[in-house]
Amino acid sequence: MRFNSLNIKIIAIQIAFTLFFIFGSNYASASNENNDENNFNAGEMIMHHILDAHEIHLFTLHEGTPKEHHVSIPLPIILYTEDRGIEVFSSSKFHNENHSHDRYIMHHEKIYIVDKNGELIYDEQEHAINEKPIDLSITKTVTGILITVIIMFLLFGSMAKSYKKRRGLAPKGVQSFLEPLVLFVRDEIAKPSIGHKYERYMPFLLSVFFFIWIANLLGLIPFIGGFNVTGNISITLVLATFTFIITTFTSNKNYWIHIFNTPGVPWWLKLPVPLMPVIELFGMFIKPVVLTLRLFANITAGHIIILSFVSLIFIFGNLFGDGAGYGVSIVSIGFSIFMNFLELLVAFLQAYVFTLLSALYFGAAVEEHH
């Protein structure tokens, strides 16, 4: 059997979730019998790390004790309501027992306006139904985007200065690192996929490639808050929408002919029921959806796998004692380190795949009739 990164990742997912659900279900049963508020909640921990937040959580001191303290970097809260307009304050204002500030309360990272009694109102499904302000806050994901963009400006700004100062000389420093990657995108992605019109698409292809790659790498750095930029479906949807818009508005007439009057297709598949045009038009909108879900699912799955292995340490510790937790930590940490190294490959691979598919869509949009 031939193994590659995808096979290894699938096997890791199977191992992680098999162990997670076997022992997690036992742990859940034990938790129900012994209702202790300090019990470790693996699902809550995983979702807390992969979802967006209004602060950057670094670590927790004295976890599980009365002295428990979360060390985090607060982020700006920016809210808009019709009666008060724009309000700006720090997310640290919600760091109290009720997670409330003024007339606002934060519940599962969502901000609501409390009722007259200063409380949340819930429906039958235990969902808060209070009115929400328009939330324009700088969240953890937005911070990750800003950091990624700043890194890109610094890298390519330094590269541009090197080209000006060292005109005609061999690459050096950051220039020698970035130039092969730029040439890789040009020669291995843009030219073969688009053809002689590749130059007009290079700025977008380079931008999206380095943005996804750097954002993915940022999410793998431990102890800085667990950024999950491309694991946010809103971000991947925006990137895919850019690809869709560029494809649609730069396409030639042959692109639309192939959609509404596909050459070589029998007339009875076009008239009287326009089956092929409907399928082709539907496929035009499926492409950005595929781009969105592929990037989102792969990056999110990687984070969940690593966190699942880490959770097994605490699950075993709660079920069988500290000795079992320390014992399983050897295997768990080993798998986590292995998955982190595999995610380094996936970070580059997903940037490559997204850029390649975008280039293929551009190529199909500008292909001349033969």
Contacts in CASP RR format, 6 or more apart in sequence:
PFRMAT RR
TARGET T0000
AUTHOR 0000-0000-0000
METHOD contacts of the structure
MODEL  1
MRFNSLNIKIIAIQIAFTLFFIFGSNYASASNENNDENNFNAGEMIMHHI
LDAHEIHLFTLHEGTPKEHHVSIPLPIILYTEDRGIEVFSSSKFHNENHS
HDRYIMHHEKIYIVDKNGELIYDEQEHAINEKPIDLSITKTVTGILITVI
IMFLLFGSMAKSYKKRRGLAPKGVQSFLEPLVLFVRDEIAKPSIGHKYER
YMPFLLSVFFFIWIANLLGLIPFIGGFNVTGNISITLVLATFTFIITTFT
SNKNYWIHIFNTPGVPWWLKLPVPLMPVIELFGMFIKPVVLTLRLFANIT
AGHIIILSFVSLIFIFGNLFGDGAGYGVSIVSIGFSIFMNFLELLVAFLQ
AYVFTLLSALYFGAAVEEHH
1 7 0 8 1.000
5 342 0 8 1.000
5 345 0 8 1.000
5 346 0 8 1.000
5 349 0 8 1.000
8 342 0 8 1.000
9 301 0 8 1.000
9 302 0 8 1.000
9 305 0 8 1.000
9 342 0 8 1.000
9 346 0 8 1.000
12 305 0 8 1.000
12 335 0 8 1.000
12 338 0 8 1.000
12 339 0 8 1.000
12 342 0 8 1.000
13 301 0 8 1.000
13 305 0 8 1.000
15 335 0 8 1.000
16 305 0 8 1.000
16 308 0 8 1.000
16 309 0 8 1.000
16 335 0 8 1.000
17 308 0 8 1.000
19 308 0 8 1.000
19 312 0 8 1.000
20 42 0 8 1.000
20 308 0 8 1.000
20 311 0 8 1.000
20 312 0 8 1.000
20 315 0 8 1.000
23 312 0 8 1.000
23 315 0 8 1.000
23 316 0 8 1.000
23 319 0 8 1.000
24 42 0 8 1.000
24 315 0 8 1.000
26 319 0 8 1.000
27 42 0 8 1.000
27 315 0 8 1.000
27 318 0 8 1.000
27 319 0 8 1.000
30 318 0 8 1.000
30 319 0 8 1.000
31 39 0 8 1.000
38 64 0 8 1.000
38 65 0 8 1.000
39 318 0 8 1.000
40 311 0 8 1.000
40 314 0 8 1.000
40 315 0 8 1.000
40 318 0 8 1.000
42 308 0 8 1.000
42 311 0 8 1.000
42 314 0 8 1.000
42 315 0 8 1.000
43 311 0 8 1.000
45 307 0 8 1.000
45 311 0 8 1.000
46 304 0 8 1.000
46 307 0 8 1.000
46 308 0 8 1.000
46 311 0 8 1.000
48 57 0 8 1.000
49 226 0 8 1.000
49 228 0 8 1.000
49 303 0 8 1.000
49 307 0 8 1.000
50 228 0 8 1.000
50 231 0 8 1.000
50 300 0 8 1.000
50 303 0 8 1.000
50 304 0 8 1.000
50 307 0 8 1.000
51 109 0 8 1.000
51 228 0 8 1.000
52 109 0 8 1.000
52 139 0 8 1.000
52 140 0 8 1.000
52 141 0 8 1.000
52 228 0 8 1.000
52 232 0 8 1.000
53 109 0 8 1.000
53 139 0 8 1.000
53 140 0 8 1.000
54 74 0 8 1.000
54 75 0 8 1.000
54 77 0 8 1.000
54 91 0 8 1.000
54 94 0 8 1.000
54 106 0 8 1.000
54 109 0 8 1.000
54 111 0 8 1.000
54 137 0 8 1.000
54 139 0 8 1.000
54 140 0 8 1.000
55 72 0 8 1.000
55 73 0 8 1.000
55 74 0 8 1.000
55 75 0 8 1.000
55 91 0 8 1.000
55 92 0 8 1.000
55 140 0 8 1.000
56 72 0 8 1.000
56 73 0 8 1.000
56 75 0 8 1.000
56 140 0 8 1.000
56 143 0 8 1.000
56 224 0 8 1.000
56 225 0 8 1.000
56 226 0 8 1.000
57 70 0 8 1.000
57 71 0 8 1.000
57 72 0 8 1.000
57 225 0 8 1.000
58 71 0 8 1.000
58 72 0 8 1.000
58 73 0 8 1.000
58 223 0 8 1.000
58 224 0 8 1.000
58 225 0 8 1.000
59 71 0 8 1.000
59 223 0 8 1.000
60 68 0 8 1.000
60 69 0 8 1.000
60 70 0 8 1.000
60 71 0 8 1.000
61 67 0 8 1.000
61 68 0 8 1.000
61 69 0 8 1.000
61 70 0 8 1.000
61 71 0 8 1.000
62 68 0 8 1.000
62 69 0 8 1.000
74 90 0 8 1.000
74 91 0 8 1.000
74 92 0 8 1.000
74 95 0 8 1.000
75 90 0 8 1.000
75 91 0 8 1.000
75 137 0 8 1.000
75 138 0 8 1.000
75 139 0 8 1.000
75 140 0 8 1.000
75 143 0 8 1.000
76 88 0 8 1.000
76 89 0 8 1.000
76 90 0 8 1.000
76 91 0 8 1.000
76 137 0 8 1.000
76 138 0 8 1.000
77 87 0 8 1.000
77 88 0 8 1.000
77 89 0 8 1.000
77 90 0 8 1.000
77 91 0 8 1.000
77 93 0 8 1.000
77 94 0 8 1.000
77 111 0 8 1.000
77 137 0 8 1.000
78 86 0 8 1.000
78 87 0 8 1.000
78 88 0 8 1.000
78 135 0 8 1.000
78 136 0 8 1.000
78 137 0 8 1.000
78 138 0 8 1.000
79 86 0 8 1.000
79 87 0 8 1.000
79 88 0 8 1.000
79 104 0 8 1.000
79 111 0 8 1.000
79 133 0 8 1.000
79 134 0 8 1.000
79 135 0 8 1.000
79 136 0 8 1.000
79 137 0 8 1.000
80 86 0 8 1.000
80 87 0 8 1.000
80 133 0 8 1.000
80 134 0 8 1.000
80 136 0 8 1.000
81 87 0 8 1.000
81 113 0 8 1.000
81 133 0 8 1.000
81 134 0 8 1.000
86 136 0 8 1.000
89 101 0 8 1.000
91 137 0 8 1.000
93 101 0 8 1.000
93 102 0 8 1.000
94 100 0 8 1.000
94 101 0 8 1.000
94 104 0 8 1.000
94 105 0 8 1.000
94 106 0 8 1.000
98 105 0 8 1.000
99 105 0 8 1.000
99 106 0 8 1.000
99 107 0 8 1.000
100 106 0 8 1.000
100 114 0 8 1.000
100 118 0 8 1.000
103 113 0 8 1.000
103 114 0 8 1.000
103 118 0 8 1.000
104 111 0 8 1.000
104 112 0 8 1.000
104 113 0 8 1.000
104 114 0 8 1.000
104 133 0 8 1.000
105 111 0 8 1.000
105 112 0 8 1.000
105 114 0 8 1.000
105 118 0 8 1.000
105 120 0 8 1.000
105 130 0 8 1.000
106 112 0 8 1.000
107 120 0 8 1.000
107 128 0 8 1.000
110 128 0 8 1.000
110 132 0 8 1.000
110 135 0 8 1.000
111 132 0 8 1.000
111 133 0 8 1.000
111 135 0 8 1.000
111 137 0 8 1.000
112 120 0 8 1.000
112 128 0 8 1.000
112 130 0 8 1.000
112 131 0 8 1.000
112 132 0 8 1.000
113 130 0 8 1.000
113 131 0 8 1.000
113 132 0 8 1.000
113 133 0 8 1.000
114 120 0 8 1.000
114 130 0 8 1.000
115 121 0 8 1.000
115 130 0 8 1.000
120 128 0 8 1.000
120 130 0 8 1.000
121 128 0 8 1.000
121 129 0 8 1.000
121 130 0 8 1.000
122 128 0 8 1.000
122 129 0 8 1.000
123 129 0 8 1.000
140 225 0 8 1.000
140 226 0 8 1.000
140 227 0 8 1.000
141 227 0 8 1.000
141 228 0 8 1.000
141 229 0 8 1.000
141 232 0 8 1.000
141 234 0 8 1.000
141 235 0 8 1.000
143 227 0 8 1.000
144 215 0 8 1.000
144 218 0 8 1.000
144 227 0 8 1.000
144 229 0 8 1.000
145 215 0 8 1.000
145 229 0 8 1.000
145 235 0 8 1.000
147 218 0 8 1.000
147 227 0 8 1.000
148 211 0 8 1.000
148 214 0 8 1.000
148 215 0 8 1.000
148 218 0 8 1.000
148 229 0 8 1.000
149 211 0 8 1.000
151 214 0 8 1.000
151 218 0 8 1.000
152 207 0 8 1.000
152 210 0 8 1.000
152 211 0 8 1.000
152 214 0 8 1.000
155 174 0 8 1.000
155 178 0 8 1.000
155 210 0 8 1.000
156 178 0 8 1.000
158 174 0 8 1.000
158 175 0 8 1.000
159 174 0 8 1.000
159 175 0 8 1.000
159 178 0 8 1.000
159 179 0 8 1.000
162 171 0 8 1.000
162 172 0 8 1.000
162 173 0 8 1.000
162 174 0 8 1.000
162 175 0 8 1.000
163 175 0 8 1.000
166 172 0 8 1.000
166 175 0 8 1.000
170 176 0 8 1.000
171 179 0 8 1.000
181 209 0 8 1.000
181 210 0 8 1.000
182 206 0 8 1.000
185 202 0 8 1.000
185 205 0 8 1.000
185 206 0 8 1.000
185 209 0 8 1.000
185 355 0 8 1.000
186 198 0 8 1.000
186 202 0 8 1.000
189 205 0 8 1.000
189 209 0 8 1.000
189 352 0 8 1.000
189 355 0 8 1.000
189 356 0 8 1.000
189 359 0 8 1.000
190 198 0 8 1.000
190 201 0 8 1.000
190 202 0 8 1.000
190 205 0 8 1.000
190 359 0 8 1.000
191 198 0 8 1.000
193 356 0 8 1.000
193 359 0 8 1.000
193 360 0 8 1.000
193 362 0 8 1.000
193 363 0 8 1.000
194 201 0 8 1.000
194 359 0 8 1.000
194 362 0 8 1.000
194 363 0 8 1.000
194 366 0 8 1.000
195 363 0 8 1.000
197 363 0 8 1.000
197 366 0 8 1.000
198 359 0 8 1.000
200 250 0 8 1.000
201 246 0 8 1.000
201 250 0 8 1.000
201 359 0 8 1.000
201 362 0 8 1.000
204 242 0 8 1.000
204 246 0 8 1.000
204 358 0 8 1.000
205 355 0 8 1.000
205 358 0 8 1.000
205 359 0 8 1.000
208 239 0 8 1.000
208 242 0 8 1.000
208 243 0 8 1.000
208 351 0 8 1.000
208 354 0 8 1.000
208 355 0 8 1.000
208 358 0 8 1.000
209 351 0 8 1.000
209 352 0 8 1.000
209 354 0 8 1.000
209 355 0 8 1.000
210 351 0 8 1.000
211 239 0 8 1.000
212 230 0 8 1.000
212 239 0 8 1.000
212 295 0 8 1.000
212 350 0 8 1.000
212 351 0 8 1.000
212 354 0 8 1.000
212 355 0 8 1.000
213 347 0 8 1.000
213 348 0 8 1.000
213 351 0 8 1.000
215 227 0 8 1.000
215 229 0 8 1.000
215 230 0 8 1.000
216 229 0 8 1.000
216 230 0 8 1.000
216 299 0 8 1.000
216 343 0 8 1.000
216 346 0 8 1.000
216 347 0 8 1.000
216 348 0 8 1.000
216 350 0 8 1.000
216 351 0 8 1.000
217 344 0 8 1.000
217 347 0 8 1.000
218 227 0 8 1.000
218 229 0 8 1.000
219 226 0 8 1.000
219 227 0 8 1.000
219 228 0 8 1.000
219 229 0 8 1.000
219 303 0 8 1.000
220 340 0 8 1.000
220 343 0 8 1.000
220 344 0 8 1.000
220 347 0 8 1.000
221 227 0 8 1.000
228 299 0 8 1.000
228 300 0 8 1.000
228 303 0 8 1.000
229 235 0 8 1.000
230 236 0 8 1.000
230 295 0 8 1.000
230 296 0 8 1.000
230 299 0 8 1.000
230 350 0 8 1.000
231 295 0 8 1.000
231 296 0 8 1.000
231 299 0 8 1.000
231 300 0 8 1.000
231 303 0 8 1.000
232 296 0 8 1.000
233 292 0 8 1.000
233 293 0 8 1.000
233 296 0 8 1.000
236 291 0 8 1.000
236 292 0 8 1.000
236 293 0 8 1.000
236 295 0 8 1.000
236 296 0 8 1.000
237 288 0 8 1.000
237 292 0 8 1.000
239 291 0 8 1.000
239 292 0 8 1.000
239 295 0 8 1.000
239 354 0 8 1.000
240 288 0 8 1.000
240 289 0 8 1.000
240 291 0 8 1.000
240 292 0 8 1.000
240 295 0 8 1.000
241 288 0 8 1.000
243 287 0 8 1.000
243 288 0 8 1.000
243 291 0 8 1.000
243 357 0 8 1.000
243 358 0 8 1.000
243 361 0 8 1.000
244 285 0 8 1.000
244 287 0 8 1.000
244 288 0 8 1.000
246 358 0 8 1.000
246 362 0 8 1.000
247 287 0 8 1.000
247 361 0 8 1.000
247 362 0 8 1.000
247 364 0 8 1.000
247 365 0 8 1.000
248 284 0 8 1.000
248 365 0 8 1.000
250 362 0 8 1.000
250 365 0 8 1.000
250 366 0 8 1.000
251 365 0 8 1.000
251 366 0 8 1.000
252 365 0 8 1.000
252 366 0 8 1.000
252 367 0 8 1.000
252 368 0 8 1.000
254 367 0 8 1.000
254 368 0 8 1.000
254 369 0 8 1.000
255 364 0 8 1.000
255 365 0 8 1.000
255 366 0 8 1.000
255 367 0 8 1.000
257 263 0 8 1.000
257 369 0 8 1.000
258 280 0 8 1.000
259 277 0 8 1.000
259 280 0 8 1.000
259 281 0 8 1.000
259 284 0 8 1.000
260 277 0 8 1.000
260 280 0 8 1.000
260 281 0 8 1.000
261 270 0 8 1.000
261 277 0 8 1.000
262 270 0 8 1.000
262 276 0 8 1.000
262 277 0 8 1.000
262 280 0 8 1.000
265 276 0 8 1.000
269 275 0 8 1.000
269 276 0 8 1.000
270 276 0 8 1.000
270 277 0 8 1.000
287 357 0 8 1.000
287 361 0 8 1.000
290 357 0 8 1.000
291 354 0 8 1.000
291 357 0 8 1.000
291 358 0 8 1.000
294 350 0 8 1.000
294 353 0 8 1.000
294 354 0 8 1.000
295 350 0 8 1.000
295 353 0 8 1.000
295 354 0 8 1.000
298 346 0 8 1.000
298 350 0 8 1.000
299 346 0 8 1.000
299 350 0 8 1.000
302 339 0 8 1.000
302 343 0 8 1.000
302 346 0 8 1.000
305 339 0 8 1.000
306 336 0 8 1.000
306 339 0 8 1.000
306 340 0 8 1.000
306 343 0 8 1.000
309 332 0 8 1.000
309 333 0 8 1.000
309 334 0 8 1.000
309 335 0 8 1.000
309 336 0 8 1.000
309 339 0 8 1.000
310 332 0 8 1.000
310 333 0 8 1.000
310 336 0 8 1.000
312 328 0 8 1.000
312 332 0 8 1.000
313 325 0 8 1.000
313 328 0 8 1.000
313 329 0 8 1.000
313 332 0 8 1.000
313 333 0 8 1.000
314 325 0 8 1.000
316 324 0 8 1.000
316 325 0 8 1.000
316 327 0 8 1.000
316 328 0 8 1.000
317 323 0 8 1.000
317 324 0 8 1.000
317 325 0 8 1.000
317 328 0 8 1.000
END
